[in-house]
Amino acid sequence: MKKILVFLTVMLMIFTSLAFLVSANKIKIGTTSYNNPPNPPELNGPVNGKIDQNYIYYITVSDPDEDLLLRIEIDFGDGITEICGGCTTRPWQSGEIVTVDHRWSKTDTYAVSARVQDEHGAWSDWSEPLSVTMPKFKNFDNNSSSFICRIISLLKIFSFI
C-alpha cells in the first residue's frame, strides 16, 4: 500500500509540473522569446538654416515586434540629445512620430542621425544621416538686399559700374 501511495504522489507531482509548464507556455511565463531590435528611425526636417535658430525634426520610430519604445538618442553633430519616452511622457508605439527641436551655434554641415531603444533594452542601428547645413554667411533679409540693389542700380545710372 505504501508503494502505491508513493507512486501516486510521484505521478501527481509529474502531472502537476507538466500542467504548469503547459499553462506557463500559454502565458509566456518562464519561457524565453526572441526580441528583434527596433528599426532605425526615419528623420525628417530642414536640411539648411541659420545658426542660433530652433528647427523642428520629426523622428518616426518603429519596431518589428510592435514593442513599446522607451528612449531615443539623436546625434545632431554637435552633441547627443536623449529623449526618454518612459520618463516624462508615455512610451511610444511603433509607427509614432516624435518631434524634437535643435539649435546649432556654429556654422558647419552636420550629419544628424538617431537610434531608438525598445522595452526589452534592445537598441536599433543608427539611422541614415540627414545632412544639415548652417551657412557660413548670414543671409540678408529683404530690407538689406533691396537696399543693396538700390545702391547698385544708382551706381549703374551714374555709370560707375
Buried (B, 14 or more C-beta within 10 A) or exposed (E): EEEEEEEEEEEEEEEEEEEEEEEEEEEEEEEEEEBEBBBBBBBEBEEEBEBEEEBEBEBBBBBEBEBBBBBBBBBBBBEEBEBEBBEEEEBBBBEEEBEBEBBBEEEBEBEBBBBBBBBBEBBBEBBEBBEBBBEEEEEEEEEEEEEEEEEEEEEEEEEEE
